[in-house]
Amino acid sequence: MNLVIWLVVGGLIGWVASMIMRTDAQQGIVLNVVVGIVGALLGGWLLAPLFGIGTINQGDFSVAGLGLSLLGAIILLAIVNLFRRGTAR
């Protein structure tokens, strides 16, 4: 059951991040889930030590943990946009 929650929350975080970065029209539901989960990993690796907050991948389903996962997903989409288009937009 934990895996299902992880996929649903990762999908929602990826979807919100793609809406913020205006890449939602280019992504499907599977890519939104991947962006959410990989973004949470990126946020946990880069940002969690700075803020002392866990991400969804570390089992922290607090508002701060979800926000940190969202920030990681936004950073991931910005990096992808840099390589794809040459601009972070």
WONOR-V737055 format. One record per residue. N is the residue number from 1. RES is the residue in one small letter. OMEGA is omega as a letter, one per 30 degrees, with the letter a starting at -180 (999 if undefined). Layout:
BEGIN
N/RES/OMEGA ; N/RES/OMEGA
END
This chain:
BEGIN
1/m/a ; 2/n/l ; 3/l/l ; 4/v/l ; 5/i/l ; 6/w/l ; 7/l/a ; 8/v/a ; 9/v/l ; 10/g/l ; 11/g/l ; 12/l/l ; 13/i/l ; 14/g/l ; 15/w/l ; 16/v/l ; 17/a/l ; 18/s/l ; 19/m/l ; 20/i/a ; 21/m/l ; 22/r/l ; 23/t/a ; 24/d/a ; 25/a/a ; 26/q/a ; 27/q/l ; 28/g/a ; 29/i/a ; 30/v/l ; 31/l/l ; 32/n/l ; 33/v/l ; 34/v/l ; 35/v/l ; 36/g/a ; 37/i/l ; 38/v/l ; 39/g/l ; 40/a/l ; 41/l/l ; 42/l/l ; 43/g/l ; 44/g/a ; 45/w/a ; 46/l/a ; 47/l/a ; 48/a/l ; 49/p/a ; 50/l/a ; 51/f/a ; 52/g/a ; 53/i/l ; 54/g/l ; 55/t/a ; 56/i/l ; 57/n/l ; 58/q/l ; 59/g/a ; 60/d/a ; 61/f/l ; 62/s/l ; 63/v/l ; 64/a/l ; 65/g/l ; 66/l/l ; 67/g/l ; 68/l/l ; 69/s/l ; 70/l/l ; 71/l/l ; 72/g/l ; 73/a/l ; 74/i/l ; 75/i/l ; 76/l/l ; 77/l/l ; 78/a/l ; 79/i/l ; 80/v/l ; 81/n/l ; 82/l/a ; 83/f/a ; 84/r/a ; 85/r/a ; 86/g/l ; 87/t/a ; 88/a/l ; 89/r/999
END
